Amino acid sequence: MHIGKLVNAARTPFYSMEFFPPADAAQLPDFYDTVERLRVLNPLFVSVTYGAGGRRQQNTLDVTAELVRRGMTVMAHLTCVGAEPQGIEDFLEKLVKAGVDNVLALRGDPPADRSWDWEQAHFRHAADLVRFVRERRPHMGIGVAAYPAPHPESSTFAEDRRHTAEKLRAGADFAVTQLFFDAREYIEMVAQIRAQGLDTPVIPGILPVQSFDSLRRMLSLCGANIPGKLYLALEKAHEEGGPEAVRAAGLDYAVKLIRRLLDEGAPGVHLYTLNKAEMCLRLAEAVERSRQ
Ligand SMILES: Cc1cc2nc3c(=O)[nH]c(=O)nc-3n(C[C@H](O)[C@H](O)[C@H](O)COP(=O)(O)OP(=O)(O)OC[C@H]3O[C@@H](n4cnc5c(N)ncnc54)[C@H](O)[C@@H]3O)c2cc1C
């Protein structure tokens, strides 16, 4: 199923979910148990990440294929930094054969050792990959990443929004955002995209806080901002109440954030599951309760 069409057809807010493929085959049974537990939330689609620079590409392929077999609408993430057109074409071919109809077209992060030759690269930006996929696979659903706190490499908000608009215009059907904690960042980003004449759906990415340490790790990796008040509340909960107090404080905040986003017209919510079911289920239950 084409995710862009499903999003446009959705009349009520939906959940979608991100998973990462387990590195070790021994973890697969637990992984699929988690996915099955989360099925009660009736996700519109599930997405599976892609190792930086194409590492563990086969794992992404295997997991997406299995999720399709389980009857889910699936999106494979795909990065193009350092990739050759033939490698991308081969991967798309395998996805199509496995019944995966959607990709999240990403640039990815260049290798830290700077071995990547920018000048010689076939793909320099995600927009190049969007154009490539759109041309070769016109029927595939294509998503792209958007950054409420601009991408760390963008020097200004305006530059970031211009490049986001460029990849949407190149043929993306929808965008999924980086995780964020301040609703205003999402609202302003969407307004700036709309001001460029685009009405493409932008699905907000939400991280249910699993622990103080994992939150800090995520923040250091992705460059998202966290409101000082929330950080201090989580820190206090961590020091005084322990892990469950952190989860409760994170949950409370996430419920309010999701309510605000849906009130402001977000089409649904993309959950960063971190391959864990419990906090996503608790969050969805709390959101439901808050609507009654
Ligand atoms: C929802 C989501 C899922 C992700 N999944 C994965 C994953 O599975 N695997 C993985 O390795 N990484 C993943 N990432 C991380 C992503 O690969 C990094 O954030 C990467 O640094 C940028 O990728 P991009 O597709 O946003 O790049 P781009 O859209 O190319 O943007 C990267 C930077 O380049 C700038 N730029 C874009 N176009 C131009 C241009 N024409 N001229 C000059 N500058 C330009 C942008 O403003 C931005 O600063 C994900 C990110 C998100 C938000």
The ligand as an SDF file (V2000), in Angstrom:
LIG
                    3D

 53 58  0  0  0  0  0  0  0  0999 V2000
   12.5510   10.2540   10.3740 C   0  0  0  0  0  0  0  0  0  0  0  0
   14.0370   10.0180   10.2280 C   0  0  0  0  0  0  0  0  0  0  0  0
   14.5220    8.7350    9.9620 C   0  0  0  0  0  0  0  0  0  0  0  0
   15.8890    8.4950    9.8040 C   0  0  0  0  0  0  0  0  0  0  0  0
   16.3260    7.2150    9.5400 N   0  0  0  0  0  0  0  0  0  0  0  0
   17.6430    6.9750    9.3360 C   0  0  0  0  0  0  0  0  0  0  0  0
   18.1180    5.6640    8.9860 C   0  0  0  0  0  0  0  0  0  0  0  0
   17.3350    4.7160    8.8950 O   0  0  0  0  0  0  0  0  0  0  0  0
   19.4490    5.4900    8.7750 N   0  0  0  0  0  0  0  0  0  0  0  0
   20.3500    6.5330    8.8660 C   0  0  0  0  0  0  0  0  0  0  0  0
   21.5470    6.3040    8.6420 O   0  0  0  0  0  0  0  0  0  0  0  0
   19.9350    7.7930    9.2010 N   0  0  0  0  0  0  0  0  0  0  0  0
   18.6220    8.0310    9.4320 C   0  0  0  0  0  0  0  0  0  0  0  0
   18.1810    9.3040    9.7440 N   0  0  0  0  0  0  0  0  0  0  0  0
   19.1760   10.3730    9.9400 C   0  0  0  0  0  0  0  0  0  0  0  0
   19.5490   11.0980    8.6210 C   0  0  0  0  0  0  0  0  0  0  0  0
   20.2150   10.1940    7.7560 O   0  0  0  0  0  0  0  0  0  0  0  0
   20.4770   12.2650    8.9920 C   0  0  0  0  0  0  0  0  0  0  0  0
   19.7730   13.2480    9.6920 O   0  0  0  0  0  0  0  0  0  0  0  0
   21.2770   12.8840    7.8270 C   0  0  0  0  0  0  0  0  0  0  0  0
   22.2880   13.7210    8.3760 O   0  0  0  0  0  0  0  0  0  0  0  0
   20.4520   13.7580    6.8900 C   0  0  0  0  0  0  0  0  0  0  0  0
   19.6460   13.0280    6.0740 O   0  0  0  0  0  0  0  0  0  0  0  0
   18.5000   13.7830    5.2220 P   0  0  0  0  0  0  0  0  0  0  0  0
   17.8710   12.7860    4.3800 O   0  0  0  0  0  0  0  0  0  0  0  0
   17.6570   14.6240    6.0810 O   0  0  0  0  0  0  0  0  0  0  0  0
   19.4580   14.7360    4.3210 O   0  0  0  0  0  0  0  0  0  0  0  0
   19.1940   16.0180    3.4290 P   0  0  0  0  0  0  0  0  0  0  0  0
   17.7570   16.2800    3.1920 O   0  0  0  0  0  0  0  0  0  0  0  0
   20.0590   15.8800    2.2280 O   0  0  0  0  0  0  0  0  0  0  0  0
   19.7150   17.2030    4.3600 O   0  0  0  0  0  0  0  0  0  0  0  0
   20.9700   17.1360    5.0380 C   0  0  0  0  0  0  0  0  0  0  0  0
   21.5510   18.5460    5.1550 C   0  0  0  0  0  0  0  0  0  0  0  0
   21.9060   19.0170    3.8550 O   0  0  0  0  0  0  0  0  0  0  0  0
   21.2420   20.2480    3.5820 C   0  0  0  0  0  0  0  0  0  0  0  0
   20.8880   20.2630    2.1340 N   0  0  0  0  0  0  0  0  0  0  0  0
   19.8990   19.5680    1.5430 C   0  0  0  0  0  0  0  0  0  0  0  0
   19.8520   19.8690    0.2270 N   0  0  0  0  0  0  0  0  0  0  0  0
   20.8460   20.7630   -0.0200 C   0  0  0  0  0  0  0  0  0  0  0  0
   21.3220   21.4370   -1.1810 C   0  0  0  0  0  0  0  0  0  0  0  0
   20.7500   21.2870   -2.3730 N   0  0  0  0  0  0  0  0  0  0  0  0
   22.3940   22.2700   -1.0410 N   0  0  0  0  0  0  0  0  0  0  0  0
   23.0030   22.4380    0.1590 C   0  0  0  0  0  0  0  0  0  0  0  0
   22.5910   21.8360    1.3030 N   0  0  0  0  0  0  0  0  0  0  0  0
   21.5200   20.9980    1.2230 C   0  0  0  0  0  0  0  0  0  0  0  0
   20.0050   20.2510    4.4770 C   0  0  0  0  0  0  0  0  0  0  0  0
   19.5530   21.5660    4.7450 O   0  0  0  0  0  0  0  0  0  0  0  0
   20.5550   19.5530    5.7270 C   0  0  0  0  0  0  0  0  0  0  0  0
   21.2610   20.4760    6.5290 O   0  0  0  0  0  0  0  0  0  0  0  0
   16.8250    9.5770    9.9300 C   0  0  0  0  0  0  0  0  0  0  0  0
   16.3390   10.8650   10.2260 C   0  0  0  0  0  0  0  0  0  0  0  0
   14.9680   11.0920   10.3680 C   0  0  0  0  0  0  0  0  0  0  0  0
   14.4720   12.4740   10.6890 C   0  0  0  0  0  0  0  0  0  0  0  0
  1  2  1  0
  2  3  1  0
  2 52  2  0
  3  4  2  0
  4  5  1  0
  4 50  1  0
  5  6  2  0
  6  7  1  0
  6 13  1  0
  7  8  2  0
  7  9  1  0
  9 10  1  0
 10 11  2  0
 10 12  1  0
 12 13  2  0
 13 14  1  0
 14 15  1  0
 14 50  1  0
 15 16  1  0
 16 17  1  0
 16 18  1  0
 18 19  1  0
 18 20  1  0
 20 21  1  0
 20 22  1  0
 22 23  1  0
 23 24  1  0
 24 25  2  0
 24 26  1  0
 24 27  1  0
 27 28  1  0
 28 29  2  0
 28 30  1  0
 28 31  1  0
 31 32  1  0
 32 33  1  0
 33 34  1  0
 33 48  1  0
 34 35  1  0
 35 36  1  0
 35 46  1  0
 36 37  1  0
 36 45  1  0
 37 38  2  0
 38 39  1  0
 39 40  1  0
 39 45  2  0
 40 41  1  0
 40 42  2  0
 42 43  1  0
 43 44  2  0
 44 45  1  0
 46 47  1  0
 46 48  1  0
 48 49  1  0
 50 51  2  0
 51 52  1  0
 52 53  1  0
M  END
$$$$
